[in-house]
Amino acid sequence: MFPNAHPITRRHLIALLIGAASVLCTPLGYARQSTEPSNLQAIRVAELPVQGRATYLLIQQGGPFPFDKDGTVFGNRERILPSQQRGYYREYTVKTVGVRHRGAQRIVCGGRPRTPDACFYTSDHYASFRQIVE
């Protein structure tokens, strides 16, 4: 295939092609398994950063929220949270000290805005979630 290529390079290329093929050949709905809330690591409200506790309180009060994007639909494209119909999840910004933009921290809640079924905290912009418990 690549006669002048070094064997290590050839192995890396083959591994890359196999990995790409497995991703491309996986049906979209199964690209990443949905995790049920009981399987997500929990975080108590008291363990949230101060700004997270403030955001959580604002969610329960129905606002007002400091960012225009707060309360908008969260699409769950990462498929870490349990699968729900579009519009079920809404995201809220947790202010990050020392940054002028929205930062990476969010709280995502599912269900009714003031009385959500469940809320989840992410400190790494949706790469992982922890279920918020009282």
Residue frames relative to the residue before (quaternion, step in Angstrom):
aa qw qx qy qz dx dy dz
M 1.0000 0.0000 0.0000 0.0000 0.00 0.00 0.00
F 0.7689 -0.0042 0.0297 0.6387 3.58 0.88 -1.02
P 0.2143 -0.8496 0.4634 0.1322 3.61 0.31 1.22
N 0.7421 0.4009 -0.2424 0.4794 3.63 0.98 -0.64
A 0.5005 0.6732 -0.4216 0.3444 3.59 1.25 -0.05
H 0.5142 -0.6192 0.5045 0.3124 3.52 -1.17 0.68
P 0.6000 -0.6043 0.3721 0.3692 3.69 -0.94 0.75
I 0.6294 0.5242 -0.3508 0.4540 3.62 0.98 -0.71
T 0.6409 0.5170 -0.3197 0.4687 3.58 0.96 -0.85
R 0.6423 0.5216 -0.3179 0.4629 3.58 0.97 -0.84
R 0.6550 0.5040 -0.3119 0.4686 3.62 0.95 -0.83
H 0.6440 0.5117 -0.3229 0.4682 3.57 0.98 -0.82
L 0.6484 0.5182 -0.3146 0.4606 3.58 0.97 -0.84
I 0.6495 0.5080 -0.3152 0.4698 3.59 0.94 -0.85
A 0.6530 0.5046 -0.3146 0.4690 3.60 0.93 -0.88
L 0.6434 0.5205 -0.3157 0.4642 3.57 1.00 -0.82
L 0.6700 0.4985 -0.2963 0.4634 3.59 0.92 -0.88
I 0.6426 0.5072 -0.3229 0.4749 3.58 1.00 -0.80
G 0.6564 0.5104 -0.3086 0.4620 3.58 0.94 -0.86
A 0.6619 0.4976 -0.3063 0.4695 3.58 0.93 -0.87
A 0.6484 0.5195 -0.3204 0.4549 3.58 0.98 -0.83
S 0.6619 0.5042 -0.3247 0.4497 3.60 0.94 -0.79
V 0.6450 0.4978 -0.3230 0.4815 3.60 1.06 -0.69
L 0.7013 0.4814 -0.2733 0.4492 3.58 0.86 -0.95
C 0.7188 0.4421 -0.2504 0.4745 3.58 1.08 -0.62
T 0.5470 0.5975 -0.4059 0.4231 3.60 1.26 0.04
P 0.4716 -0.6584 0.4893 0.3237 3.63 -0.80 0.89
L 0.6148 -0.6030 0.3621 0.3569 3.58 -0.97 0.86
G 0.6655 0.5208 -0.3122 0.4341 3.59 0.92 -0.78
Y 0.7471 0.3744 -0.2115 0.5069 3.58 1.18 -0.39
A 0.3390 0.7679 -0.4909 0.2334 3.57 1.23 0.21
R 0.7797 -0.0271 0.0247 0.6251 3.57 1.08 -0.70
Q 0.4579 -0.7013 0.4757 0.2688 3.55 -0.77 1.03
S 0.4391 -0.6526 0.5498 0.2811 3.54 -1.08 0.75
T 0.2644 -0.7597 0.5760 0.1456 3.57 -1.03 0.80
E 0.3966 -0.7046 0.5328 0.2497 3.58 -0.82 0.95
P 0.6354 -0.5678 0.3513 0.3877 3.59 -1.04 0.69
S 0.6385 0.5421 -0.3444 0.4240 3.60 0.97 -0.74
N 0.6785 0.4750 -0.2913 0.4787 3.60 1.19 -0.42
L 0.5784 0.5629 -0.3895 0.4438 3.59 1.22 -0.19
Q 0.5348 -0.6062 0.4774 0.3443 3.54 -1.08 0.70
A 0.3630 -0.7489 0.5182 0.1971 3.58 -0.96 0.83
I 0.0775 -0.7408 0.6617 0.0865 3.51 -1.34 0.41
R 0.3841 -0.7186 0.5327 0.2289 3.57 -0.86 0.97
V 0.6291 -0.5336 0.3990 0.4003 3.56 -1.13 0.62
A 0.6628 0.5227 -0.3031 0.4422 3.59 0.95 -0.87
E 0.6655 0.4981 -0.2999 0.4680 3.61 1.20 -0.45
L 0.4996 0.6388 -0.4375 0.3885 3.59 1.24 -0.23
P 0.5581 -0.5521 0.4598 0.4152 3.60 -1.13 0.41
V 0.6931 -0.4760 0.3316 0.4280 3.59 -1.20 0.49
Q 0.6721 0.4966 -0.2961 0.4625 3.59 0.91 -0.91
G 0.6233 0.5361 -0.3287 0.4648 3.59 1.13 -0.64
R 0.6416 0.5059 -0.3200 0.4796 3.57 1.01 -0.78
A 0.6327 0.5254 -0.3272 0.4653 3.59 1.04 -0.77
T 0.6548 0.5006 -0.3072 0.4756 3.59 0.96 -0.85
Y 0.6374 0.5318 -0.3205 0.4563 3.58 0.95 -0.88
L 0.6493 0.5041 -0.3094 0.4780 3.60 1.00 -0.81
L 0.6377 0.5214 -0.3244 0.4650 3.59 0.97 -0.82
I 0.6135 0.5434 -0.3492 0.4543 3.60 1.02 -0.77
Q 0.6895 0.4807 -0.2783 0.4648 3.58 0.88 -0.93
Q 0.6897 0.4589 -0.2691 0.4912 3.59 1.16 -0.60
G 0.4672 -0.6870 0.4370 0.3447 3.58 1.24 -0.30
G 0.7146 -0.4222 0.2381 0.5044 3.59 1.19 0.50
P 0.5403 0.0562 -0.7662 -0.3432 1.50 -2.43 -0.62
F 0.3686 -0.7420 0.5304 0.1796 3.53 -1.12 0.79
P 0.5137 -0.6981 0.4142 0.2779 3.59 -0.98 0.82
F 0.7614 0.3277 -0.1898 0.5262 3.62 1.15 -0.45
D 0.5748 -0.6156 0.4235 0.3335 3.58 -1.05 0.81
K 0.6792 0.5087 -0.2919 0.4413 3.59 1.03 -0.74
D 0.5068 0.6557 -0.4287 0.3599 3.61 1.21 -0.31
G 0.7928 0.2681 -0.2311 0.4961 3.54 -0.89 1.01
T 0.5227 0.6236 -0.4289 0.3924 3.59 1.25 0.08
V 0.6602 -0.5323 0.3649 0.3842 3.54 -1.26 0.47
F 0.2225 -0.7284 0.6372 0.1176 3.54 -1.05 0.93
G 0.3639 -0.8006 0.4469 0.1639 3.58 -0.58 1.18
N 0.2920 -0.7827 0.5018 0.2241 3.63 1.21 -0.27
R 0.1677 0.8197 -0.5273 0.1477 3.60 1.01 0.79
E 0.6184 0.5552 -0.3415 0.4391 3.58 1.16 -0.54
R 0.2588 -0.8132 0.4727 0.2198 3.57 1.32 -0.44
I 0.3556 0.7130 -0.5196 0.3085 3.56 1.02 0.80
L 0.6861 0.4339 -0.2686 0.5185 3.56 1.04 -0.80
P 0.6485 -0.5168 0.3686 0.4201 3.61 -1.16 0.43
S 0.5457 -0.6283 0.4487 0.3259 3.57 -1.04 0.77
Q 0.0825 0.7625 -0.6348 0.0941 3.52 -0.97 0.97
Q 0.6375 -0.5048 0.4003 0.4224 3.56 -1.29 0.23
R 0.6046 -0.5518 0.4255 0.3860 3.55 -1.17 0.62
G 0.7402 0.3653 -0.3019 0.4769 3.55 -0.94 0.93
Y 0.5263 0.6445 -0.4069 0.3769 3.59 1.26 -0.26
Y 0.7636 0.3349 -0.1751 0.5235 3.59 0.93 -0.92
R 0.0721 -0.7641 0.6398 0.0403 3.55 -1.15 0.75
E 0.2803 -0.7851 0.5342 0.1404 3.55 -1.05 0.76
Y 0.1167 -0.7756 0.6196 0.0288 3.51 -1.21 0.72
T 0.4489 -0.7081 0.4888 0.2412 3.54 -1.00 0.88
V 0.1836 -0.7058 0.6711 0.1331 3.53 -1.12 0.81
K 0.4280 -0.7206 0.4801 0.2589 3.57 -0.52 1.17
T 0.2204 -0.7539 0.6074 0.1185 3.52 -1.08 0.83
V 0.4439 -0.7059 0.4895 0.2551 3.55 -0.67 1.13
G 0.8258 0.2726 -0.2018 0.4505 3.55 -1.00 0.89
V 0.6975 0.3949 -0.2999 0.5173 3.63 1.20 0.08
R 0.4219 -0.7205 0.4991 0.2319 3.55 -1.11 0.72
H 0.6669 0.4540 -0.2993 0.5094 3.59 1.24 -0.32
R 0.7478 -0.4235 0.2697 0.4344 3.58 -1.25 -0.06
G 0.3820 -0.7381 0.4843 0.2735 3.60 1.13 -0.38
A 0.6351 -0.5769 0.3924 0.3314 3.57 -1.34 -0.12
Q 0.6187 0.5817 -0.3464 0.3987 3.57 1.20 -0.34
R 0.0484 0.7881 -0.6105 0.0615 3.56 -1.00 0.91
I 0.1934 -0.6810 0.6764 0.2033 3.48 -1.42 0.22
V 0.1155 -0.7729 0.6230 0.0343 3.55 -0.88 1.03
C 0.0695 -0.8083 0.5846 0.0024 3.56 -0.77 1.08
G 0.2348 -0.7687 0.5816 0.1254 3.52 -1.14 0.71
G 0.7038 0.4275 -0.3352 0.4578 3.54 -1.03 0.80
R 0.7985 -0.2516 0.2098 0.5051 3.54 -1.16 -0.63
P 0.6030 -0.6147 0.3688 0.3501 3.60 -0.97 0.81
R 0.7766 0.3407 -0.2087 0.4872 3.66 0.69 -0.92
T 0.7773 0.2047 -0.1099 0.5847 3.57 1.15 -0.57
P 0.0400 -0.8501 0.5250 0.0095 3.59 0.54 1.15
D 0.5640 -0.5824 0.4718 0.3466 3.54 -1.29 0.51
A 0.7783 -0.1118 0.1206 0.6060 3.57 1.01 -0.86
C 0.1465 -0.7626 0.6236 0.0899 3.54 -1.23 0.60
F 0.1654 -0.7851 0.5956 0.0401 3.52 -1.16 0.76
Y 0.2534 -0.7653 0.5786 0.1236 3.56 -1.05 0.85
T 0.0212 -0.7667 0.6413 0.0214 3.55 -1.07 0.83
S 0.2206 -0.7757 0.5797 0.1166 3.55 -0.90 0.94
D 0.7444 0.3949 -0.1881 0.5046 3.57 1.30 -0.26
H 0.5922 -0.6355 0.3414 0.3590 3.55 1.01 0.95
Y 0.7842 -0.4058 0.1482 0.4455 3.54 0.66 1.29
A 0.4518 0.6726 -0.4804 0.3357 3.64 1.15 0.20
S 0.7840 -0.0012 -0.0008 0.6208 3.60 1.18 -0.54
F 0.1709 -0.7774 0.5986 0.0901 3.54 -1.24 0.48
R 0.1300 -0.7340 0.6577 0.1086 3.53 -1.30 0.50
Q 0.4214 -0.7047 0.5096 0.2571 3.56 -0.89 0.91
I 0.3602 -0.7311 0.5424 0.2038 3.56 -0.86 1.00
V 0.0401 -0.7823 0.6215 -0.0099 3.56 -0.85 1.03
E 0.5751 -0.6224 0.4224 0.3217 3.56 -1.15 0.70
